[in-house]
Amino acid sequence: MELYKSVLDDIASMLESRPQRKEYLPDTSRCWRETERFELVMRRDCAYELGGSGNDSANYTAVTSSDARFAESRIIVIGKDLPEITQDTPYARLVILHVDPVTINSDQDSEKVFRFLQKLDFIKYHVFAKGFMIRVSSENFREQARVSKAALQEGITFEKLGNALLSHYTDVAGVKAATVVFITDPSIDYEQLINDAKKVREITHAFSKILEGMPTDCGLCKLKPVCDEVEGMRQLHFQKEENRQ
């Protein structure tokens, strides 16, 4: 079952509509420097904010175990790169992880699957890029970042940031490849990105609940819209209920 198929389709469509995007293959020799702990970037030391000053922003992590479109690691930039930006601008960072099917297999313990997906999403909180301070709101699916003047002078780019992130994602057992998409193009539909971020959370929640085993009265279930959209979710739901009886 491909849990996040609709979200992955949206990402693929967006990429196809932006042929001018930049793409980079992983290069461990081009990783941006990291600090051991969270680094505060004061406003006076900041060149600009990504997603700041009321600009749109979005963030989510989606997982696939079979989608060939995301089977190879890469870094994608849609819009201006960090050295080209001169003022606060819209921003989004999307991550698509290609994982071993066994890690999200329906036969796995529900708590184990949920914790694995949660661990992948939480990696962003543990990458402390020098001069790049992120602030994430899990409630409204936003991510803002302050970019320091010093980091720009030292040559920070999305490619280097992406390589640092890729190294963390691919170090996780079960992760076969990672795609990191940075977006600063103001013409992108950020509202759609927010809707997809909400959908990712709803699907993850529904999947974990179904694995736990839930009554199959669809008329009363709040997760019905998710089961209606994700192919195979309803079948899994009833299968789990039959196994409990």
KOLTI-286769 format. One record per residue: residue in three letters; residue number from 1; x, y, z of N, C-alpha, C in turn. Coordinates in steps of 0.05 Angstrom, whole numbers. Each point is the difference from the previous one (the first is absolute). Layout:
N
<node "ALA", NUM, <X, Y, Z>, <X, Y, Z>, <X, Y, Z>>
...
END
This chain:
245
<node "MET", 1, <17, -24, 0>, <-17, 24, 0>, <18, 25, 0>>
<node "GLU", 2, <-6, 19, -18>, <15, 25, -1>, <-16, 21, 15>>
<node "LEU", 3, <7, 4, 25>, <-15, 18, 18>, <-3, 28, -11>>
<node "TYR", 4, <21, 11, -9>, <0, 29, -7>, <0, 5, -30>>
<node "LYS", 5, <-13, -18, -15>, <1, 2, -29>, <-10, 27, -11>>
<node "SER", 6, <-22, 10, 11>, <-11, 25, -11>, <19, 23, 5>>
<node "VAL", 7, <14, 0, 23>, <19, 21, 6>, <24, -2, -18>>
<node "LEU", 8, <10, -25, -5>, <22, -4, -18>, <-7, 8, -28>>
<node "ASP", 9, <-25, -5, -8>, <-8, 9, -27>, <0, 30, -2>>
<node "ASP", 10, <-8, 14, 21>, <0, 29, 0>, <29, 11, -2>>
<node "ILE", 11, <19, -13, 14>, <28, 9, -2>, <10, -5, -28>>
<node "ALA", 12, <-5, -23, -11>, <10, -7, -27>, <-12, 20, -21>>
<node "SER", 13, <-25, 7, 3>, <-12, 19, -18>, <13, 28, 2>>
<node "MET", 14, <5, 8, 25>, <13, 25, 4>, <28, 1, -13>>
<node "LEU", 15, <15, -22, 4>, <27, -1, -12>, <-1, 1, -31>>
<node "GLU", 16, <-20, -14, -11>, <-2, 0, -29>, <-7, 27, -11>>
<node "SER", 17, <-15, 16, 16>, <-8, 27, -9>, <22, 20, 4>>
<node "ARG", 18, <23, -8, 11>, <22, 19, 5>, <25, -11, -13>>
<node "PRO", 19, <1, -1, -27>, <24, -11, -14>, <26, 16, 6>>
<node "GLN", 20, <-3, 24, 10>, <23, 17, 5>, <12, -6, 28>>
<node "ARG", 21, <-11, -19, 14>, <10, -7, 27>, <29, -10, -2>>
<node "LYS", 22, <14, 3, 22>, <28, -10, 2>, <-1, -27, 15>>
<node "GLU", 23, <16, -19, -9>, <2, -25, 14>, <30, -7, 4>>
<node "TYR", 24, <5, -12, 24>, <27, -7, 7>, <0, -29, 11>>
<node "LEU", 25, <20, -15, -8>, <4, -27, 12>, <15, 2, 26>>
<node "PRO", 26, <-3, -19, 17>, <14, 1, 26>, <30, 2, -3>>
<node "ASP", 27, <12, 16, 17>, <29, 3, 0>, <9, 6, 28>>
<node "THR", 28, <11, -20, 13>, <8, 3, 28>, <23, 20, 4>>
<node "SER", 29, <13, 7, -21>, <22, 20, 2>, <-11, 29, -1>>
<node "ARG", 30, <-26, 2, -4>, <-13, 26, -2>, <-22, 3, 20>>
<node "CYS", 31, <5, -8, 25>, <-20, 3, 22>, <6, 27, 14>>
<node "TRP", 32, <-21, 14, 6>, <3, 24, 16>, <7, -8, 29>>
<node "ARG", 33, <15, 17, 13>, <9, -6, 27>, <-23, 0, 20>>
<node "GLU", 34, <2, -17, 20>, <-20, -1, 21>, <13, 6, 27>>
<node "THR", 35, <-18, 10, 19>, <9, 5, 27>, <-11, -23, 18>>
<node "GLU", 36, <10, -1, 24>, <-8, -22, 18>, <-27, 4, 12>>
<node "ARG", 37, <-9, 25, 1>, <-26, 6, 11>, <-13, 23, -15>>
<node "PHE", 38, <-25, 6, 7>, <-15, 21, -12>, <15, 27, 1>>
<node "GLU", 39, <3, 13, -22>, <14, 26, -1>, <-20, 22, -5>>
<node "LEU", 40, <1, 20, 19>, <-18, 23, -3>, <11, 20, -19>>
<node "VAL", 41, <-16, 8, -20>, <7, 21, -19>, <-17, 24, 7>>
<node "MET", 42, <13, 21, 11>, <-14, 24, 8>, <-8, 16, -25>>
<node "ARG", 43, <-21, 16, 3>, <-10, 15, -23>, <22, 18, -11>>
<node "ARG", 44, <16, 12, 17>, <21, 18, -10>, <21, -15, -17>>
<node "ASP", 45, <3, -26, 4>, <19, -16, -14>, <-12, -15, -24>>
<node "CYS", 46, <-26, 5, -4>, <-15, -15, -21>, <-1, 16, -26>>
<node "ALA", 47, <6, -13, -22>, <-2, 13, -26>, <-29, 1, -9>>
<node "TYR", 48, <-15, -21, 5>, <-29, -1, -7>, <-12, -25, 13>>
<node "GLU", 49, <-26, -1, -1>, <-15, -23, 11>, <-15, -14, -23>>
<node "LEU", 50, <3, -26, -1>, <-16, -16, -18>, <-26, -6, 13>>
<node "GLY", 51, <-22, 7, -13>, <-26, -4, 12>, <-7, 21, 22>>
<node "GLY", 52, <16, 21, 2>, <-5, 21, 20>, <-16, 23, -11>>
<node "SER", 53, <-6, 19, 18>, <-14, 25, -7>, <-27, -6, -13>>
<node "GLY", 54, <-14, -21, 9>, <-26, -6, -11>, <1, -15, -26>>
<node "ASN", 55, <23, -7, -10>, <2, -16, -25>, <-9, -29, 5>>
<node "ASP", 56, <-9, -12, -21>, <-9, -28, 2>, <23, -19, 6>>
<node "SER", 57, <-7, -21, 13>, <21, -21, 5>, <-15, -27, 5>>
<node "ALA", 58, <15, -22, -4>, <-12, -26, 3>, <23, -21, 5>>
<node "ASN", 59, <-8, -22, 13>, <20, -20, 5>, <-14, -27, 5>>
<node "TYR", 60, <10, -21, -12>, <-10, -27, 8>, <20, -21, -10>>
<node "THR", 61, <-3, -24, 11>, <16, -23, -8>, <-18, -22, -8>>
<node "ALA", 62, <2, -10, -24>, <-16, -22, -10>, <17, -24, -5>>
<node "VAL", 63, <-12, -24, 1>, <15, -25, -2>, <-12, -17, -22>>
<node "THR", 64, <18, -14, -15>, <-9, -19, -20>, <18, -25, 3>>
<node "SER", 65, <-12, -23, -8>, <16, -25, 0>, <1, -11, -28>>
<node "SER", 66, <-13, 13, -20>, <0, -12, -27>, <0, 20, -23>>
<node "ASP", 67, <-3, 26, 6>, <-2, 20, -21>, <27, 5, -13>>
<node "ALA", 68, <3, -9, -25>, <26, 1, -14>, <8, 29, -5>>
<node "ARG", 69, <-19, 19, 0>, <7, 28, -5>, <18, 12, 22>>
<node "PHE", 70, <0, -14, 23>, <16, 10, 23>, <19, -21, 10>>
<node "ALA", 71, <9, -17, -18>, <18, -23, 8>, <29, 8, 2>>
<node "GLU", 72, <7, 24, -10>, <28, 9, 1>, <2, 25, 16>>
<node "SER", 73, <21, 2, 16>, <4, 25, 17>, <7, 23, -18>>
<node "ARG", 74, <-10, 23, 7>, <6, 25, -15>, <-9, 24, 16>>
<node "ILE", 75, <10, 23, -8>, <-8, 26, 11>, <-12, 17, -23>>
<node "ILE", 76, <-23, 11, 5>, <-14, 15, -20>, <-5, 29, 10>>
<node "VAL", 77, <5, 19, -16>, <-5, 28, 7>, <-19, 13, -21>>
<node "ILE", 78, <-22, 10, 10>, <-19, 14, -17>, <-1, 29, 9>>
<node "GLY", 79, <10, 18, -17>, <1, 28, 8>, <29, 8, 4>>
<node "LYS", 80, <4, 23, 13>, <27, 11, 4>, <14, -16, 22>>
<node "ASP", 81, <26, -3, -5>, <17, -13, 20>, <8, 21, 22>>
<node "LEU", 82, <11, -9, 22>, <6, 18, 22>, <17, 24, -7>>
<node "PRO", 83, <21, -3, -16>, <16, 24, -6>, <-14, 20, -18>>
<node "GLU", 84, <-22, -8, -13>, <-14, 17, -18>, <-23, 16, 14>>
<node "ILE", 85, <-6, -8, 24>, <-23, 13, 15>, <10, 24, 14>>
<node "THR", 86, <-15, 22, 0>, <8, 25, 12>, <-20, 10, 21>>
<node "GLN", 87, <-23, -13, 2>, <-20, 8, 20>, <-17, -23, 8>>
<node "ASP", 88, <-17, 4, 21>, <-17, -21, 10>, <-17, -11, -23>>
<node "THR", 89, <-4, -26, -1>, <-12, -12, -23>, <-16, -25, 8>>
<node "PRO", 90, <-20, -9, -16>, <-14, -25, 6>, <20, -23, 0>>
<node "TYR", 91, <-8, -22, 14>, <19, -22, 3>, <-15, -26, 7>>
<node "ALA", 92, <10, -21, -12>, <-10, -27, 7>, <23, -20, -2>>
<node "ARG", 93, <-1, -19, 18>, <19, -22, -2>, <-16, -27, 3>>
<node "LEU", 94, <2, -16, -21>, <-14, -25, -1>, <21, -22, -1>>
<node "VAL", 95, <-6, -22, 14>, <18, -23, 0>, <-16, -25, -7>>
<node "ILE", 96, <10, -15, -19>, <-12, -25, -8>, <20, -22, 5>>
<node "LEU", 97, <-7, -20, 16>, <18, -21, 8>, <-8, -27, -12>>
<node "HIS", 98, <18, -13, -14>, <-5, -26, -12>, <10, -21, 20>>
<node "VAL", 99, <-18, -15, 12>, <7, -18, 22>, <-4, -29, -8>>
<node "ASP", 100, <13, -17, 15>, <-4, -29, -3>, <-29, -7, 7>>
<node "PRO", 101, <-14, -15, -17>, <-28, -6, 5>, <-5, -12, 27>>
<node "VAL", 102, <18, -15, 11>, <-4, -14, 25>, <-4, 20, 23>>
<node "THR", 103, <11, 24, -3>, <-2, 20, 22>, <-28, 11, 4>>
<node "ILE", 104, <-17, -1, -21>, <-27, 9, 3>, <-20, -21, -8>>
<node "ASN", 105, <8, -25, 2>, <-17, -23, -7>, <-23, -1, 20>>
<node "SER", 106, <-23, -7, -9>, <-24, -2, 17>, <2, -22, 21>>
<node "ASP", 107, <19, -18, -4>, <4, -22, 20>, <17, 10, 24>>
<node "GLN", 108, <12, 23, -3>, <17, 11, 21>, <-17, 9, 23>>
<node "ASP", 109, <11, 1, 24>, <-13, 11, 23>, <-7, 30, -5>>
<node "SER", 110, <-25, 8, 7>, <-9, 27, -6>, <18, 21, 13>>
<node "GLU", 111, <7, -5, 24>, <17, 20, 14>, <27, 2, -13>>
<node "LYS", 112, <11, -22, -10>, <26, 1, -13>, <-1, 15, -26>>
<node "VAL", 113, <-22, -4, -16>, <-3, 15, -25>, <-3, 30, 5>>
<node "PHE", 114, <-17, 6, 19>, <-5, 28, 6>, <26, 14, 10>>
<node "ARG", 115, <15, -13, 17>, <25, 12, 10>, <20, 3, -22>>
<node "PHE", 116, <1, -18, -19>, <18, 2, -22>, <-7, 25, -17>>
<node "LEU", 117, <-25, 3, -7>, <-9, 23, -15>, <5, 26, 15>>
<node "GLN", 118, <-5, -1, 26>, <5, 24, 17>, <30, 7, 1>>
<node "LYS", 119, <16, -21, 2>, <29, 5, 1>, <10, 13, -26>>
<node "LEU", 120, <-10, -8, -22>, <7, 12, -26>, <-8, 29, -1>>
<node "ASP", 121, <-24, 6, 10>, <-9, 28, 0>, <15, 18, 19>>
<node "PHE", 122, <10, -12, 22>, <14, 16, 20>, <29, 5, -6>>
<node "ILE", 123, <11, -12, -21>, <28, 4, -6>, <6, 30, -5>>
<node "LYS", 124, <-19, 14, -11>, <4, 29, -6>, <6, 16, 25>>
<node "TYR", 125, <-8, -10, 23>, <5, 14, 25>, <29, -4, 10>>
<node "HIS", 126, <14, -19, -12>, <26, -7, 10>, <23, 5, -19>>
<node "VAL", 127, <-6, 16, -21>, <21, 8, -18>, <5, 30, 4>>
<node "PHE", 128, <23, 6, 12>, <6, 28, 8>, <20, 12, -20>>
<node "ALA", 129, <-11, 11, -21>, <17, 11, -21>, <11, 27, 9>>
<node "LYS", 130, <26, 4, -3>, <13, 25, 8>, <-12, 24, -14>>
<node "GLY", 131, <-10, 19, 16>, <-11, 24, -12>, <-27, -2, -13>>
<node "PHE", 132, <-14, -23, 5>, <-26, -5, -12>, <-19, -9, 22>>
<node "MET", 133, <-14, 18, 12>, <-17, -6, 23>, <-29, -5, -9>>
<node "ILE", 134, <-10, -24, 5>, <-27, -6, -8>, <-19, 2, 23>>
<node "ARG", 135, <-25, 7, -6>, <-21, 0, 19>, <-24, -15, -13>>
<node "VAL", 136, <-8, -21, 13>, <-21, -17, -12>, <-25, 1, 17>>
<node "SER", 137, <-23, 2, -13>, <-25, -1, 14>, <-15, -25, -10>>
<node "SER", 138, <-2, -20, 17>, <-13, -25, -8>, <-31, 4, -2>>
<node "GLU", 139, <-10, 21, 13>, <-29, 4, 1>, <-10, 12, -27>>
<node "ASN", 140, <16, 18, -12>, <-9, 12, -25>, <18, -8, -24>>
<node "PHE", 141, <18, -19, 4>, <16, -12, -21>, <19, 20, -14>>
<node "ARG", 142, <8, 20, 16>, <19, 20, -11>, <28, -6, 9>>
<node "GLU", 143, <19, 10, -16>, <28, 0, 7>, <12, 27, -9>>
<node "GLN", 144, <12, 14, 19>, <14, 24, -6>, <30, -3, 6>>
<node "ALA", 145, <16, 15, -14>, <29, -2, 5>, <13, 27, -2>>
<node "ARG", 146, <17, 5, 19>, <17, 24, -1>, <27, -7, -11>>
<node "VAL", 147, <9, 15, -20>, <26, -5, -13>, <19, 23, 9>>
<node "SER", 148, <22, -8, 12>, <18, 21, 10>, <17, 12, -22>>
<node "LYS", 149, <8, 25, 4>, <17, 13, -19>, <26, -15, -3>>
<node "ALA", 150, <10, -10, 23>, <26, -14, -1>, <-1, -25, -16>>
<node "ALA", 151, <-23, -15, 2>, <-3, -24, -16>, <0, 5, -29>>
<node "LEU", 152, <-13, 22, -8>, <0, 7, -29>, <28, 8, -9>>
<node "GLN", 153, <15, 14, 16>, <27, 7, -7>, <18, -25, -3>>
<node "GLU", 154, <-7, -20, 16>, <17, -25, 0>, <-10, -20, -21>>
<node "GLY", 155, <-21, 7, -15>, <-7, -17, -23>, <-23, -20, 4>>
<node "ILE", 156, <-18, 5, 19>, <-22, -18, 4>, <-18, -1, -25>>
<node "THR", 157, <-9, -24, -7>, <-18, -4, -23>, <-20, -22, 8>>
<node "PHE", 158, <-22, -2, -15>, <-19, -22, 5>, <13, -27, -7>>
<node "GLU", 159, <18, -1, -19>, <13, -25, -6>, <16, -10, 24>>
<node "LYS", 160, <15, 18, 13>, <16, -8, 23>, <-18, -8, 24>>
<node "LEU", 161, <-22, 16, 4>, <-19, -7, 21>, <-13, -27, -5>>
<node "GLY", 162, <-7, -4, -25>, <-13, -25, -8>, <18, -24, 5>>
<node "ASN", 163, <26, 3, -7>, <18, -22, 5>, <3, -7, 30>>
<node "ALA", 164, <-1, 21, 17>, <1, -5, 29>, <-25, -15, 9>>
<node "LEU", 165, <-23, 8, -11>, <-25, -14, 7>, <0, -29, -10>>
<node "LEU", 166, <9, -4, -25>, <0, -27, -11>, <17, -19, 17>>
<node "SER", 167, <22, 10, 10>, <17, -17, 16>, <-14, -10, 25>>
<node "HIS", 168, <-17, 17, 12>, <-15, -8, 24>, <-22, -20, -7>>
<node "TYR", 169, <-15, 5, -22>, <-22, -17, -7>, <10, -28, -8>>
<node "THR", 170, <21, -1, -17>, <9, -26, -10>, <16, -15, 21>>
<node "ASP", 171, <6, 12, 22>, <13, -15, 22>, <-20, -16, 16>>
<node "VAL", 172, <-26, 5, -4>, <-20, -14, 15>, <-5, -28, -13>>
<node "ALA", 173, <1, -21, 17>, <-4, -27, -10>, <-28, -2, -13>>
<node "GLY", 174, <-1, -10, -24>, <-26, -3, -14>, <-4, 21, -21>>
<node "VAL", 175, <15, 22, 1>, <-3, 21, -20>, <19, -5, -23>>
<node "LYS", 176, <-11, -4, -24>, <17, -7, -24>, <8, 24, -16>>
<node "ALA", 177, <-17, 21, 0>, <7, 25, -15>, <-17, 22, 11>>
<node "ALA", 178, <10, 25, -5>, <-14, 24, 10>, <0, 21, -21>>
<node "THR", 179, <-22, 14, -4>, <-2, 23, -17>, <-8, 24, 17>>
<node "VAL", 180, <16, 21, -2>, <-5, 25, 15>, <-6, 22, -21>>
<node "VAL", 181, <-24, 12, 3>, <-9, 21, -18>, <-1, 26, 15>>
<node "PHE", 182, <16, 20, -9>, <-1, 27, 11>, <-15, 18, -20>>
<node "ILE", 183, <-19, 16, 10>, <-16, 16, -17>, <0, 29, 10>>
<node "THR", 184, <7, 19, -18>, <-2, 28, 6>, <-15, 16, -22>>
<node "ASP", 185, <-10, -15, -19>, <-15, 12, -22>, <-27, 11, 10>>
<node "PRO", 186, <-5, 26, -2>, <-25, 11, 11>, <-25, -8, -16>>
<node "SER", 187, <3, -11, -24>, <-23, -8, -16>, <-10, -28, 7>>
<node "ILE", 188, <14, -14, 17>, <-9, -27, 8>, <-25, 3, 17>>
<node "ASP", 189, <-18, -20, -2>, <-24, -1, 16>, <6, -10, 28>>
<node "TYR", 190, <7, 18, 18>, <7, -8, 27>, <-24, -11, 16>>
<node "GLU", 191, <-24, 10, -7>, <-23, -11, 13>, <-4, -29, -5>>
<node "GLN", 192, <6, -9, -25>, <-1, -28, -7>, <21, -16, 16>>
<node "LEU", 193, <24, 12, 4>, <20, -13, 15>, <-9, -4, 29>>
<node "ILE", 194, <-13, 20, 11>, <-11, -2, 27>, <-21, -22, 2>>
<node "ASN", 195, <-18, -1, -20>, <-20, -21, -1>, <12, -28, -2>>
<node "ASP", 196, <22, -2, -16>, <13, -26, -1>, <14, -7, 26>>
<node "ALA", 197, <10, 20, 14>, <12, -5, 26>, <-21, -11, 20>>
<node "LYS", 198, <-23, 12, -1>, <-22, -9, 17>, <-8, -29, -7>>
<node "LYS", 199, <0, -5, -26>, <-8, -27, -9>, <21, -21, 10>>
<node "VAL", 200, <26, 7, -1>, <20, -18, 9>, <-5, -7, 30>>
<node "ARG", 201, <-6, 20, 16>, <-4, -6, 28>, <-25, -17, 4>>
<node "GLU", 202, <-22, 6, -15>, <-24, -15, 3>, <4, -29, -8>>
<node "ILE", 203, <14, -5, -22>, <5, -27, -9>, <17, -15, 20>>
<node "THR", 204, <21, 12, 11>, <17, -13, 19>, <-16, -7, 25>>
<node "HIS", 205, <-17, 18, 9>, <-17, -5, 23>, <-20, -23, -5>>
<node "ALA", 206, <-12, 1, -23>, <-20, -21, -7>, <13, -28, -2>>
<node "PHE", 207, <24, 0, -13>, <14, -26, -3>, <7, -12, 27>>
<node "SER", 208, <11, 17, 18>, <8, -11, 26>, <-25, -9, 16>>
<node "LYS", 209, <-22, 14, -2>, <-24, -8, 14>, <-12, -26, -10>>
<node "ILE", 210, <1, -3, -27>, <-10, -25, -12>, <17, -24, 9>>
<node "LEU", 211, <26, 4, 1>, <18, -22, 8>, <-5, -8, 29>>
<node "GLU", 212, <-9, 20, 16>, <-7, -6, 28>, <-25, -18, 1>>
<node "GLY", 213, <-18, 3, -19>, <-25, -14, -1>, <-22, 18, 10>>
<node "MET", 214, <-19, 6, -18>, <-22, 18, 6>, <-26, -13, -9>>
<node "PRO", 215, <-23, 7, 13>, <-26, -9, -9>, <-4, 9, -29>>
<node "THR", 216, <-14, -17, -16>, <-2, 6, -28>, <-28, 12, -7>>
<node "ASP", 217, <-10, 17, 17>, <-25, 14, -6>, <8, 26, -14>>
<node "CYS", 218, <2, -1, -27>, <10, 23, -16>, <-17, 25, 3>>
<node "GLY", 219, <-26, -4, 6>, <-18, 23, 2>, <7, 17, 24>>
<node "LEU", 220, <13, -11, 20>, <6, 15, 24>, <30, 8, 2>>
<node "CYS", 221, <16, -10, -19>, <29, 3, 2>, <9, 26, -12>>
<node "LYS", 222, <16, 16, 15>, <11, 25, -10>, <21, -4, -21>>
<node "LEU", 223, <11, -24, -2>, <21, -5, -20>, <-11, -9, -27>>
<node "LYS", 224, <-26, -1, -3>, <-13, -9, -25>, <11, 16, -24>>
<node "PRO", 225, <2, 26, 1>, <10, 14, -24>, <28, -9, -9>>
<node "VAL", 226, <17, -8, 19>, <26, -10, -7>, <-2, -27, -13>>
<node "CYS", 227, <-16, -18, 11>, <-4, -26, -12>, <-12, 1, -28>>
<node "ASP", 228, <-17, 21, -4>, <-13, 3, -26>, <21, 8, -21>>
<node "GLU", 229, <21, 14, 9>, <20, 10, -19>, <24, -19, -5>>
<node "VAL", 230, <9, -13, 22>, <24, -16, -2>, <-8, -28, -8>>
<node "GLU", 231, <9, -8, -24>, <-7, -27, -10>, <11, -22, 18>>
<node "GLY", 232, <-16, -18, 8>, <9, -22, 17>, <-4, 5, 29>>
<node "MET", 233, <-5, 25, 9>, <-2, 6, 28>, <-25, -14, 12>>
<node "ARG", 234, <-23, 2, -14>, <-24, -12, 10>, <3, -31, 3>>
<node "GLN", 235, <13, -12, -21>, <4, -29, 1>, <17, -8, 23>>
<node "LEU", 236, <21, 16, 6>, <17, -5, 23>, <-16, 2, 26>>
<node "HIS", 237, <-17, 20, 1>, <-16, 5, 23>, <-17, -25, 7>>
<node "PHE", 238, <-15, -10, -19>, <-17, -23, 4>, <17, -26, 5>>
<node "GLN", 239, <22, -2, -13>, <18, -23, 4>, <9, -1, 29>>
<node "LYS", 240, <8, 23, 10>, <10, 1, 28>, <-23, -7, 19>>
<node "GLU", 241, <-24, 9, -6>, <-23, -6, 17>, <-6, -30, 0>>
<node "GLU", 242, <2, -13, -24>, <-5, -29, -2>, <21, -15, 16>>
<node "ASN", 243, <25, 9, -1>, <22, -13, 15>, <-4, 1, 30>>
<node "ARG", 244, <-15, 20, 9>, <-4, 3, 29>, <-22, -19, 9>>
<node "GLN", 245, <-17, -9, -18>, <-23, -16, 8>, <7, -30, 2>>
END
